[in-house]
Amino acid sequence: GPGLDDQNSHWCGGLTREPKCKETVAVNRSVCESGVASLNFTSLSGGSARVDLSGCTFEYFADYVCLAPTSTTTTTRTTTTTSTKTTSLTTTWTETTTSTLKTTTVVREVQMLESMFELELPLALPGGGWRDEAKFPEACSTKWVLPAAPKLATDLNGVRLSDVCIRAMGPHYAYVIGDWGGMLSGEGPSPKGPPKPASQRADADFVHGVDDCAQQRVAAQMRERAKTRMPDYILTAGDHFYWDGLNMHCGTLANTVVPSEQFEKAFEEVYTGYGIDGKPWLGVLGNHDYGGH
């Protein structure tokens, strides 16, 4: 606000005509019981217009709502070690040591968000950007630079991608997914319908409505999660095309484009939606991508 009465403007990049507001922010638990608030809407007229609210004039106004407290998942792991000692008088006793580790998902996430803001805020500039103390390397790219397409699938083994600096303020998230490859539906060169799972389950164990659309269900959960925890990038750990990789002749050069529609039907048309579209995927090949061996 022109009267320097703006609050939490760092959530949207500071005093700017083009706010880029975070989808989720950490807030004091006296305000939100969950400790997390989600962006509801942003009021912005653009140009030289301002937003009038309660007698004050603002460049923009972002409305956040508290996320409801979710059920807390607690995992407890107990390990017990027992040792037995025996003397020459055949007197025996046992010593037992027990240690317990507890982790609580929601509490840990809020703690991480609070710690992140404590680290970031002193390094952030009011109008956006970072102070020199943030120590971003000058030559650090904001996007991954891809190597040239290899001739053989193994040519990139051991090749290190250049460092990437994500300069936006947090929170930052990465999704990790693997073994998601689907098989094209239908027969012939032009498949129809969504990809089907490469299932090896017996008919007695097959759950219709779940096992026959597993890839689509996971993609739907990714879209749902991206509404509040948008990923900066996605790591994909292999086995993208079942059963034996892309439909091409064995020995075809890896830099050859094969119009099999597998990338389109089993990947590009599956993982879509707000927060997912346009995000970089970093992947490695699995044995099925190499030909199923």
ChimeraX attribute file (.defattr): number of C-alpha atoms within 10 A of each C-alpha:
attribute: neighborCount
match mode: 1-to-1
recipient: residues
	/A:1	17
	/A:2	10
	/A:3	8
	/A:4	8
	/A:5	11
	/A:6	17
	/A:7	9
	/A:8	10
	/A:9	20
	/A:10	20
	/A:11	19
	/A:12	21
	/A:13	22
	/A:14	21
	/A:15	19
	/A:16	15
	/A:17	16
	/A:18	14
	/A:19	21
	/A:20	14
	/A:21	18
	/A:22	22
	/A:23	20
	/A:24	23
	/A:25	22
	/A:26	23
	/A:27	17
	/A:28	13
	/A:29	12
	/A:30	8
	/A:31	11
	/A:32	16
	/A:33	14
	/A:34	19
	/A:35	23
	/A:36	24
	/A:37	23
	/A:38	19
	/A:39	19
	/A:40	12
	/A:41	13
	/A:42	15
	/A:43	14
	/A:44	17
	/A:45	12
	/A:46	12
	/A:47	9
	/A:48	7
	/A:49	13
	/A:50	18
	/A:51	15
	/A:52	12
	/A:53	10
	/A:54	5
	/A:55	6
	/A:56	13
	/A:57	17
	/A:58	20
	/A:59	22
	/A:60	24
	/A:61	20
	/A:62	17
	/A:63	12
	/A:64	17
	/A:65	13
	/A:66	20
	/A:67	16
	/A:68	13
	/A:69	12
	/A:70	9
	/A:71	8
	/A:72	11
	/A:73	11
	/A:74	13
	/A:75	10
	/A:76	10
	/A:77	10
	/A:78	9
	/A:79	9
	/A:80	9
	/A:81	9
	/A:82	9
	/A:83	9
	/A:84	9
	/A:85	10
	/A:86	10
	/A:87	8
	/A:88	6
	/A:89	6
	/A:90	8
	/A:91	8
	/A:92	10
	/A:93	10
	/A:94	9
	/A:95	9
	/A:96	9
	/A:97	9
	/A:98	9
	/A:99	9
	/A:100	9
	/A:101	10
	/A:102	10
	/A:103	13
	/A:104	12
	/A:105	15
	/A:106	18
	/A:107	14
	/A:108	11
	/A:109	14
	/A:110	19
	/A:111	13
	/A:112	14
	/A:113	20
	/A:114	17
	/A:115	12
	/A:116	16
	/A:117	16
	/A:118	11
	/A:119	12
	/A:120	14
	/A:121	13
	/A:122	13
	/A:123	16
	/A:124	20
	/A:125	15
	/A:126	16
	/A:127	13
	/A:128	17
	/A:129	15
	/A:130	19
	/A:131	13
	/A:132	11
	/A:133	9
	/A:134	14
	/A:135	9
	/A:136	13
	/A:137	11
	/A:138	7
	/A:139	9
	/A:140	14
	/A:141	14
	/A:142	12
	/A:143	12
	/A:144	15
	/A:145	11
	/A:146	8
	/A:147	11
	/A:148	8
	/A:149	13
	/A:150	13
	/A:151	13
	/A:152	12
	/A:153	16
	/A:154	11
	/A:155	11
	/A:156	13
	/A:157	8
	/A:158	7
	/A:159	8
	/A:160	8
	/A:161	10
	/A:162	13
	/A:163	14
	/A:164	14
	/A:165	15
	/A:166	14
	/A:167	13
	/A:168	16
	/A:169	19
	/A:170	16
	/A:171	19
	/A:172	14
	/A:173	13
	/A:174	11
	/A:175	16
	/A:176	14
	/A:177	13
	/A:178	14
	/A:179	16
	/A:180	21
	/A:181	23
	/A:182	26
	/A:183	20
	/A:184	22
	/A:185	16
	/A:186	13
	/A:187	8
	/A:188	7
	/A:189	9
	/A:190	10
	/A:191	16
	/A:192	12
	/A:193	9
	/A:194	18
	/A:195	24
	/A:196	19
	/A:197	20
	/A:198	18
	/A:199	13
	/A:200	8
	/A:201	10
	/A:202	8
	/A:203	8
	/A:204	6
	/A:205	9
	/A:206	13
	/A:207	12
	/A:208	9
	/A:209	9
	/A:210	11
	/A:211	16
	/A:212	16
	/A:213	16
	/A:214	18
	/A:215	22
	/A:216	20
	/A:217	15
	/A:218	15
	/A:219	18
	/A:220	16
	/A:221	10
	/A:222	22
	/A:223	20
	/A:224	15
	/A:225	15
	/A:226	18
	/A:227	17
	/A:228	18
	/A:229	21
	/A:230	23
	/A:231	20
	/A:232	19
	/A:233	17
	/A:234	17
	/A:235	15
	/A:236	19
	/A:237	16
	/A:238	19
	/A:239	24
	/A:240	27
	/A:241	28
	/A:242	23
	/A:243	19
	/A:244	16
	/A:245	22
	/A:246	20
	/A:247	15
	/A:248	15
	/A:249	8
	/A:250	10
	/A:251	8
	/A:252	13
	/A:253	14
	/A:254	14
	/A:255	12
	/A:256	11
	/A:257	9
	/A:258	14
	/A:259	12
	/A:260	15
	/A:261	16
	/A:262	22
	/A:263	15
	/A:264	11
	/A:265	19
	/A:266	24
	/A:267	19
	/A:268	12
	/A:269	12
	/A:270	19
	/A:271	16
	/A:272	16
	/A:273	16
	/A:274	12
	/A:275	19
	/A:276	20
	/A:277	11
	/A:278	11
	/A:279	13
	/A:280	14
	/A:281	13
	/A:282	12
	/A:283	16
	/A:284	13
	/A:285	16
	/A:286	19
	/A:287	16
	/A:288	19
	/A:289	20
	/A:290	18
	/A:291	17
	/A:292	13
	/A:293	10
